[in-house]
Amino acid sequence: MKKFITSILMSLGIITAYNTNAQENNTMENKKILVAYFSATGTTAKVAEKLANTLHADLFEIKPEHPYTEADLNWQNKQSRSSIEMADRSSRPAIASKVEDMAQYDVVFVGFPIWWYREPSIIDTFMSSYDFAGKTIIPFATSGMSGIGDSGKNMQELAPKAKVLTGQRFSSDVSEEKLKSWAKGLF
Ligand SMILES: Cc1cc2nc3c(=O)[nH]c(=O)nc-3n(C[C@H](O)[C@H](O)[C@H](O)COP(=O)(O)O)c2cc1C
């Protein structure tokens, strides 16, 4: 009898474990995911590639129409392009190409380097360029050391009909496993 009860409990355990896995997979697999990113010097690009790979998501690079030169990125020079853009909240640097059929995506991860404690102006261009109604937007960033700050709040203002999460800053060598477990907890 004891053996019988044990075997029933065991099979229930297996069934529960099976259901949990099935639900997790369903949640992830039923969503169409895009990982869009801007990266001036390649750090965020690597994180974005890992994230897209581990989530089996589509990947889109937010390429500036005019690429940033080293001089443009000089944050110590108040007259550099990045300094001028970041000092003007209405700045919207042009993007070279558009996401084909944004409507198909349920979840859009948006990656960028932190510039002056927030999202670069070209991310504001991206957020202003599409109808994100009903979609979940998840910011992620790399930086020297700053956190993601108010980037999510700023992006929410530009896409009021989307649900924009706070997001997360990662170090440049973050693992795929870490990215996956972070992403899984979000939707
Ligand atoms: C114009 C500019 C401003 C930056 N501002 C910050 C900042 O406020 N805090 C920080 O920790 N790092 C800052 N950084 C460093 C970048 O966030 C960091 O190097 C990032 O990982 C670069 O990513 P990327 O290679 O994808 O462009 C700044 C870099 C630039 C070029």
The ligand as an ORCA input file, in Angstrom:
! r2SCAN-3c Opt
* xyz 0 1
  C      28.350     60.033    -24.915
  C      28.532     58.950    -23.896
  C      27.966     59.096    -22.645
  C      28.114     58.084    -21.686
  N      27.516     58.233    -20.458
  C      27.657     57.253    -19.524
  C      27.031     57.383    -18.247
  O      26.322     58.331    -17.942
  N      27.243     56.370    -17.326
  C      28.019     55.271    -17.625
  O      28.177     54.413    -16.757
  N      28.599     55.120    -18.844
  C      28.411     56.069    -19.801
  N      28.986     55.907    -21.035
  C      29.700     54.640    -21.345
  C      28.820     53.679    -22.151
  O      27.513     53.548    -21.587
  C      29.437     52.262    -22.213
  O      30.749     52.334    -22.669
  C      28.594     51.326    -23.069
  O      28.786     49.992    -22.655
  C      28.916     51.450    -24.555
  O      28.049     50.612    -25.274
  P      28.164     50.416    -26.860
  O      29.540     49.803    -27.115
  O      27.065     49.451    -27.183
  O      28.006     51.740    -27.515
  C      28.847     56.905    -22.008
  C      29.427     56.785    -23.284
  C      29.260     57.783    -24.217
  C      29.877     57.608    -25.576
*
